[in-house]
Structures are given as structure tokens and as C-alpha cells.
Amino acid sequence: MKTAIMKNIITGKECRVHLTLEHPAVQCGIAVWADDEGRAYFPEDVQNPFYELRDIKDE
């Protein structure tokens, strides 16, 4: 499983996220980044101008 720290570049808020295929937001088999509370942010292969991913790790 891939994990990362996601930072909202506008508010500065950070949260830990993981890449998952087990979320209702998954479409066409493309994994999404989701937090521990179940919020999905965006698919793995999409660049999002409001968020920065860092410390991406395979765990």
C-alpha cells in the first residue's frame, strides 16, 4: 500500500493519506488517495493544484 502526507497548499492543513481501490470514488479501476476518515481526494494519476503530496512510501 502506498501512503503519503497530503498538504492543502491554501490552508496549510496536512493529513496522512493512502492509495486505495476500496473506496466508492474509485472509477474504472483507478486508485484514489483517501484519508483515515474515508474522504477521497483525487485519483492517483491526477495532478491537483490545491494539494501537494510528499513522503510517498510503499508500506
PyMOL commands that set and color helices and strands:
alter all, ss='L'
color gray80, all
select strands_A, chain A and resi 2-8+14-20+32-35+40-43+51-58
alter strands_A, ss='S'
color yellow, strands_A
deselect
rebuild
show_as cartoon
